[in-house]
Amino acid sequence: MSYQVLARKWRPRNFEQLVGQAHVARALVNALDADRLHHAFLFSGTRGVGKTTLARILAKCINCETGVTSKPCGVCSACVEIDEGRFVDLLEVDAASRSKVDETRDLMDNVQFSPARGRYKVYLIDEVHMFSEKSFNALLKTLEEPPPHVKFLLATTDPQKLPITVLSRCLKFDLKRLPSDDIAAHLERVLTEESIGFETAALGLVARAADGSMRDALSLLDQAVAYGAGTVTEEEARAMLGTVDRSRVIELLEAVAAHDAAGAMDVVAAIASDAADCSDVLGEMVNTLHRVAVAQAVPGTTDPDPDLAEACARLAGRFSPEDVQLHYEIGLRGRRDLALVPDPRLGLEMTVLRMLAFAPDTANAPPASTARSGGVGPTLAHASGPAAGTGTASLATMSAAVDGAAPPGKELAARERTAAPVKETVPERIDPATLTAPGWRDLVEGLGLSGLEGELALNSILIESQTDRLKLELDPAHAALDTSGARERLRRALAVRLGDSIELDIALNRPSRETPAAGRARDEAIRRQDAIRAIEDDPRVRTLCETFGTSVDHTLVEPIDRPGDSNR
C-alpha cells in the first residue's frame, strides 16, 4: 500500500479533532444542533489553517445518513465517500482554474437539479477570490436564493478581493493562524500515535517554521522524519530548517550588552558558518528582546521555555529597559531593510553595529562619568540634563537616525566615540533678568527650533522676564500650539541659554506687539518687494518685457539674501 502523507492522514474528520479554530467550530455546531443552517458559508484565513477541512466536515454533517448532526458517524457511505473525495453531491471547484464566466454559468445551470444521493448538493469553491468579475455576477443571484437542496461553501485566503455583494450573502468565518504551542502539541500527538521517536525541542522548531499553518507543520514533520531516518531530533531539525541556534543569539546579545564589537563579529561569523538565514537571526533577536522586555516589566513571568527564560532573565539584568526598546527597534528595521543590502550577512553585521553605536536618551540616566564604557566598538555615554542632548539619542531621534538622517533643527541624535575627543561649542549663557522684548526674537531664532515648540515660540511675545521665569503671551488663534509637550520642549531649549531653573508662563491674549513670526513675515515681504523692484529695474529685463510684450510674474520671485539661501 502506498504511503499517505501525514497532512492527509491526520486531516480532522470531525469538529472534535479540529485544532485551534474553536470559535468557528462552536458556531457551526450550535447551528447544526438548532437546525439553523444558512445556505452560504465563507471561510477565510491563511493557507493550511483548516478552511477546506471545515467545509468537508460541514458537508458530512448535513449529508450523514444518520441525519443532520454536528457529530457525523464517519462510517456511513456518505461520510466515507466525502472523506475519500468521491461523494457525487460534493462538488469541489478550484476557482483559480475555473475563473471564466462560461464555466461558472455551466456550474450554476446544474444547481436546479436535485442531489443524486445525499440530502444536499454542496458546492465547495476554493480560492473563490480568483473568480473574474463576470463570474461573480453569474454566481450572485443563485448565491442569494439557491434551491433548498443546495449549500454553498466558499473558501479564500484573500477575502478583501471578494465583492461586497458576495460577502453580504454569506456567513463569514475568519480562521486564525494557529499558535506555535498548539501546533507543537498536535505534532507530539501525531508522532506518539505513529510510534516515531522525537525530541520536544525539535517539534517547537517545526511549529515555529510552519508560521501558523498546520498543513505546513505536518509537511515539515514528514520531511524531518525522512531527514532523521525515522526520528525527529532538535539538531537534525535545526539543520534541515536552516534555523539559527538560540544559544548563538544569546551570545550575540550578551556581546552587545558588553559593548564587545569584536566578540559580536565573531558570533556573526559563527552564525554565517552555520548557513543560518540572517532574517531568521534578526527575527530571533527581536523575539528574545521581547521576552527580555517582558521579564523586566513583569518580573516572575512564566516562560514556556525554561532554558530561554534563564537566559532572558540574565540579559534583563544586563540591559536597561531603554536599551532593550532601542535594540528592538533597530532589529526590526534591520530585518525590514535586509532585502536592500548586497549581502545578508553585511545587513546583520550592520544592524549589530548600530546596536553598539547608539544609546537611548534616559531621563534618569547616571552622570556621564559613570556611563557605560569599555569594549571595542563605538559606544555612547549616557548623560543627564537638558544640555547633554548632544551625547545621547532619544528613541524618536534614533528612529530618524536609523532611517538615514536626523531631523533638521534637532539636537544631534547620536555620536560615535572617536579616539580624539570632539570639541563642543558651549552656547553663551544669558541672564534671564536682562532679556528684553526685542531680544526675544533674536533668542528664538538663534535656537533654531522647529516643530510645534518652534511655532509656539515664534507666535509668542515676551511680557516679563525674571531670573527663573519668563512670562509669554500667545494669540488665542494659536492656542493649539500650547501643548504640554511643546511647552516642555521649548523650556528645555531655552534652558540651554537661560539656565536649568527657567520656567514658562504662557497666557492666551492677543499680543500687543509684533511676534517673531509676524516680524519674519514682514521682513520677508520687504525682501520680496526689493527683489521684485531690482528685477523690474534691470535694463535687460525691461528690454525683454518691451520686446515680447510681457511682464514679470511676481509670484515666482524669491529673494536670494534670505537666511540659508547663500548658495542660491
Secondary structure by P-SEA (a helix, b strand, c coil): ccccccccccccccccccccaaaaaaaaaaaaaacccccbbbbbbcccccaaaaaaaaaaaaccccccccccccccaaaaaaaaccccccccccccccccaaaaaaaaaaccccccccccbbbbbcccccccaaaaaaaccccccccccbbbbbbbcccccccaaaaaacbbbbbccccaaaaaaaaaaaaaaabbbbbaaaaaaaaaaacccaaaaaaaaaaaaaaacccccaaaaaaaaccccaaaaaaaaaaaaaccaaaaaaaaaaaaaacccaaaaaaaaaaaaaaaaaaaaccccccccaaaaaaaaaaaaaccaaaaaaaaaaaaaaaaaccccccaaaaaaaaaaaaaabbbbbcccccccccccccccbbbbbbbccccccccccaaaaaaaaaccccccccccccccccbbbbbbbccccccccccccaaaaaaaaaccccaaaaaaaacccccccccbbbbbbcccccccccaaaaaaaaaaaaacccccbbbbbbbcccccccaaaaaaaaaaaaaaaaaaaaaacaaaaaaaaaacccccccccccccccccccc
